[in-house]
């Protein structure tokens, strides 16, 4: 009888350690996803803060390109609205407007000669690369986490403790269409 109880206790201890290890692995993976998401947000905030400096520096040279400045202002307003879906759309709009701004700056030799503007544009390009990289890292970490959450037997522990898969970053529907860049200087 005593051996039976010891055996039952040993089996329960093994199960408890296995569940604990699985749970701790899920927590670790979830924290990695949260950290990667935070890194993306830091890079997006950097871009958000940098844009006004670039816009103000470039405005004088590109006064007839007011449409791009309006799109940037509208996108920044959406981001700051507090509404999650509107902010997400604002990030997409801002990415599109920044890409267009970077292309347009190539058309202005005087603008490229201004050291301050050149430095800001370089920072903005670097920030866009950081955003791309941090989104890629997020997707990588999130995919590993999602695999854990959905794989047997970890999915049983994940279900018990409420671990849910996370959405990956994906390109917006606007990104599926190549932007039109008008390099015809005579129409300006």
C-alpha contacts under 8 A as a table, 3 or more apart, distances in Angstrom:
res1	aa1	res2	aa2	distance
1	X	4	X	5.14
1	X	5	X	6.52
2	X	5	X	5.27
2	X	6	X	6.29
3	X	6	X	5.02
3	X	7	X	6.04
4	X	7	X	5.03
4	X	8	X	6.18
5	X	8	X	5.03
5	X	9	X	6.03
6	X	9	X	5.07
6	X	10	X	6.01
7	X	10	X	5.05
7	X	11	X	6.16
8	X	11	X	5.13
8	X	12	X	6.11
9	X	12	X	5.07
9	X	13	X	6.03
10	X	13	X	5.03
10	X	14	X	6.22
11	X	14	X	5.14
11	X	15	X	6.22
12	X	15	X	5.04
12	X	16	X	6.01
13	X	16	X	5.00
13	X	17	X	6.12
14	X	17	X	5.19
14	X	18	X	6.11
15	X	18	X	5.06
15	X	19	X	6.07
16	X	19	X	5.14
16	X	20	X	5.96
17	X	20	X	4.95
17	X	21	X	5.97
18	X	21	X	5.12
18	X	22	X	6.12
19	X	22	X	5.08
19	X	23	X	5.99
19	X	157	X	7.04
20	X	23	X	5.07
20	X	24	X	6.01
21	X	24	X	5.11
21	X	25	X	6.07
22	X	25	X	5.06
22	X	26	X	6.28
22	X	154	X	6.43
22	X	157	X	7.12
23	X	26	X	5.13
23	X	27	X	6.25
23	X	157	X	6.65
23	X	158	X	7.44
24	X	27	X	5.01
24	X	28	X	6.11
25	X	28	X	5.09
25	X	29	X	6.18
26	X	29	X	5.07
26	X	30	X	5.98
26	X	145	X	7.40
26	X	148	X	7.28
26	X	149	X	7.44
26	X	158	X	7.38
26	X	163	X	7.72
27	X	30	X	5.02
27	X	31	X	6.08
28	X	31	X	5.13
28	X	32	X	6.30
29	X	32	X	5.02
29	X	33	X	6.35
29	X	141	X	7.67
29	X	144	X	7.76
29	X	145	X	5.48
30	X	33	X	5.08
30	X	34	X	6.26
30	X	145	X	6.62
31	X	34	X	4.96
31	X	35	X	6.09
32	X	35	X	5.05
32	X	36	X	6.12
32	X	141	X	6.68
33	X	36	X	5.11
33	X	37	X	6.10
33	X	138	X	6.50
33	X	141	X	5.80
33	X	142	X	5.55
33	X	145	X	7.36
34	X	37	X	5.07
34	X	38	X	6.13
35	X	38	X	4.98
35	X	39	X	6.22
36	X	39	X	5.01
36	X	40	X	6.42
36	X	134	X	6.99
36	X	135	X	7.90
36	X	137	X	6.70
36	X	138	X	4.85
36	X	141	X	7.32
37	X	40	X	5.15
37	X	41	X	6.33
37	X	135	X	7.91
37	X	138	X	6.11
38	X	41	X	4.97
38	X	42	X	6.18
39	X	42	X	5.08
39	X	43	X	6.37
39	X	134	X	6.34
40	X	43	X	5.21
40	X	44	X	6.17
40	X	131	X	6.14
40	X	134	X	5.31
40	X	135	X	6.01
40	X	138	X	7.59
41	X	44	X	4.96
41	X	45	X	6.02
42	X	45	X	5.08
42	X	46	X	6.19
43	X	46	X	4.97
43	X	47	X	6.34
43	X	127	X	6.65
43	X	130	X	6.48
43	X	131	X	5.51
43	X	134	X	7.74
44	X	47	X	5.13
44	X	48	X	6.11
44	X	91	X	7.99
44	X	131	X	6.61
45	X	48	X	4.83
45	X	49	X	6.07
46	X	49	X	5.19
46	X	50	X	6.04
46	X	127	X	7.12
47	X	50	X	5.01
47	X	51	X	6.00
47	X	124	X	6.76
47	X	127	X	6.16
47	X	128	X	7.46
48	X	51	X	5.60
48	X	52	X	7.75
48	X	76	X	7.08
49	X	52	X	6.62
49	X	53	X	7.83
50	X	53	X	5.56
50	X	54	X	6.53
50	X	120	X	7.81
50	X	124	X	6.98
51	X	54	X	5.14
51	X	55	X	5.99
51	X	124	X	7.60
52	X	55	X	5.01
52	X	56	X	5.95
53	X	56	X	5.29
53	X	57	X	6.11
53	X	120	X	7.43
54	X	57	X	5.16
54	X	58	X	6.05
54	X	117	X	6.76
54	X	120	X	5.83
54	X	121	X	6.77
54	X	124	X	8.00
55	X	58	X	5.16
55	X	59	X	5.78
55	X	69	X	6.99
56	X	59	X	5.34
56	X	60	X	7.63
57	X	60	X	6.97
57	X	116	X	7.79
57	X	117	X	6.00
58	X	61	X	5.57
58	X	62	X	6.26
58	X	111	X	7.18
58	X	117	X	6.85
59	X	62	X	5.16
59	X	63	X	5.49
60	X	63	X	5.61
61	X	108	X	7.75
61	X	110	X	7.87
61	X	111	X	6.50
62	X	65	X	5.39
62	X	66	X	7.61
63	X	66	X	6.00
65	X	68	X	6.01
65	X	69	X	7.22
66	X	69	X	5.16
66	X	70	X	6.23
67	X	70	X	5.11
67	X	71	X	6.26
68	X	71	X	5.10
68	X	72	X	6.25
68	X	97	X	6.28
68	X	100	X	7.50
68	X	101	X	6.85
69	X	72	X	5.08
69	X	73	X	6.17
70	X	73	X	5.06
70	X	74	X	6.05
71	X	74	X	5.08
71	X	75	X	6.03
71	X	93	X	7.48
71	X	94	X	7.51
71	X	97	X	6.36
72	X	75	X	5.14
72	X	76	X	6.14
72	X	93	X	7.66
72	X	94	X	5.82
72	X	97	X	5.92
72	X	98	X	7.46
73	X	76	X	5.17
73	X	77	X	6.20
74	X	77	X	5.08
74	X	78	X	6.33
74	X	90	X	7.72
75	X	78	X	5.11
75	X	79	X	6.29
75	X	89	X	7.83
75	X	90	X	4.39
75	X	91	X	6.79
75	X	93	X	5.58
75	X	94	X	5.24
76	X	79	X	5.04
76	X	80	X	6.27
76	X	90	X	6.43
76	X	91	X	7.88
76	X	94	X	7.00
77	X	80	X	5.17
77	X	81	X	6.11
77	X	90	X	7.57
78	X	81	X	5.08
78	X	83	X	7.91
78	X	86	X	5.59
78	X	87	X	5.16
78	X	89	X	7.39
78	X	90	X	4.91
79	X	82	X	7.15
79	X	83	X	7.98
79	X	86	X	6.77
79	X	87	X	3.92
79	X	88	X	7.02
79	X	89	X	7.83
79	X	90	X	5.04
79	X	91	X	6.46
80	X	87	X	6.77
81	X	86	X	7.20
81	X	87	X	6.63
82	X	86	X	7.90
82	X	87	X	6.93
83	X	86	X	5.28
83	X	87	X	5.92
84	X	87	X	5.05
84	X	88	X	6.15
85	X	88	X	5.05
85	X	89	X	6.26
86	X	89	X	5.06
86	X	90	X	6.03
87	X	90	X	4.77
87	X	91	X	6.21
88	X	91	X	5.13
88	X	92	X	6.44
89	X	92	X	5.05
89	X	93	X	6.11
90	X	93	X	4.95
90	X	94	X	5.88
91	X	94	X	5.01
91	X	95	X	6.10
92	X	95	X	5.17
92	X	96	X	6.37
92	X	172	X	6.53
93	X	96	X	5.16
93	X	97	X	6.16
94	X	97	X	5.01
94	X	98	X	5.92
95	X	98	X	5.19
95	X	99	X	6.17
96	X	99	X	5.21
96	X	100	X	6.36
96	X	175	X	7.90
97	X	100	X	5.08
97	X	101	X	6.07
98	X	101	X	4.89
98	X	102	X	6.11
99	X	102	X	5.21
99	X	103	X	6.35
100	X	103	X	5.10
100	X	104	X	6.09
100	X	181	X	7.84
101	X	104	X	5.04
101	X	105	X	6.14
102	X	105	X	5.28
102	X	106	X	6.83
102	X	121	X	7.31
102	X	125	X	7.88
103	X	106	X	5.50
103	X	107	X	7.39
103	X	181	X	7.78
104	X	107	X	5.41
104	X	108	X	7.38
105	X	108	X	5.54
105	X	111	X	6.88
105	X	112	X	7.11
106	X	109	X	7.14
106	X	112	X	7.14
107	X	183	X	7.67
108	X	111	X	5.21
108	X	112	X	6.41
109	X	112	X	5.09
109	X	113	X	6.24
110	X	113	X	5.06
110	X	114	X	6.61
111	X	114	X	5.38
111	X	117	X	6.78
111	X	118	X	7.58
112	X	115	X	7.43
112	X	117	X	6.95
112	X	118	X	5.67
113	X	118	X	7.13
114	X	117	X	5.45
114	X	118	X	6.06
115	X	118	X	4.96
115	X	119	X	6.03
116	X	119	X	5.15
116	X	120	X	6.23
117	X	120	X	5.06
117	X	121	X	6.01
118	X	121	X	5.11
118	X	122	X	6.07
119	X	122	X	5.06
119	X	123	X	6.18
120	X	123	X	4.98
120	X	124	X	6.08
121	X	124	X	4.93
121	X	125	X	6.09
122	X	125	X	5.12
122	X	126	X	6.11
123	X	126	X	4.97
123	X	127	X	6.04
124	X	127	X	4.93
124	X	128	X	6.18
125	X	128	X	5.09
125	X	129	X	6.33
126	X	129	X	5.06
126	X	130	X	6.20
127	X	130	X	4.89
127	X	131	X	6.16
128	X	131	X	5.11
128	X	132	X	6.28
129	X	132	X	5.06
129	X	133	X	6.13
130	X	133	X	5.03
130	X	134	X	5.94
131	X	134	X	5.17
131	X	135	X	6.00
132	X	135	X	5.26
132	X	136	X	6.23
133	X	136	X	5.04
133	X	137	X	6.23
134	X	137	X	4.99
134	X	138	X	6.04
135	X	138	X	4.94
135	X	139	X	6.14
135	X	169	X	6.58
136	X	139	X	5.10
136	X	140	X	6.21
137	X	140	X	5.04
137	X	141	X	6.17
138	X	141	X	5.21
138	X	142	X	5.84
138	X	168	X	7.63
138	X	169	X	7.87
139	X	142	X	5.02
139	X	143	X	5.89
139	X	168	X	5.40
139	X	169	X	6.42
140	X	143	X	5.23
140	X	144	X	6.46
141	X	144	X	5.25
141	X	145	X	6.26
142	X	145	X	4.96
142	X	146	X	5.93
142	X	166	X	6.53
142	X	167	X	7.71
142	X	168	X	6.75
143	X	146	X	5.01
143	X	147	X	6.05
143	X	168	X	7.62
144	X	147	X	5.11
144	X	148	X	6.38
145	X	148	X	5.13
145	X	149	X	6.21
145	X	165	X	7.32
146	X	149	X	5.02
146	X	150	X	6.10
146	X	164	X	7.87
146	X	165	X	4.95
146	X	166	X	6.69
147	X	150	X	5.25
147	X	151	X	5.88
148	X	151	X	5.24
148	X	154	X	6.30
148	X	155	X	7.03
149	X	154	X	6.22
149	X	155	X	4.99
149	X	158	X	5.75
149	X	163	X	6.80
149	X	164	X	6.85
149	X	165	X	6.41
150	X	154	X	7.19
150	X	155	X	5.02
150	X	165	X	7.71
151	X	154	X	5.69
151	X	155	X	5.37
152	X	155	X	5.28
152	X	156	X	6.93
153	X	156	X	5.56
153	X	157	X	7.28
154	X	157	X	5.30
154	X	158	X	6.10
155	X	158	X	4.79
155	X	159	X	5.90
156	X	159	X	5.16
156	X	160	X	6.29
157	X	160	X	5.10
157	X	161	X	6.24
158	X	161	X	5.34
158	X	162	X	5.79
158	X	163	X	4.75
158	X	164	X	7.30
159	X	162	X	5.14
159	X	163	X	6.18
159	X	164	X	7.76
160	X	163	X	7.98
171	X	174	X	7.91
171	X	175	X	5.96
171	X	176	X	7.60
172	X	175	X	5.36
172	X	176	X	7.27
173	X	176	X	5.48
173	X	177	X	7.75
174	X	177	X	5.89
175	X	178	X	6.93
184	X	187	X	6.03
184	X	188	X	7.71
185	X	188	X	5.57
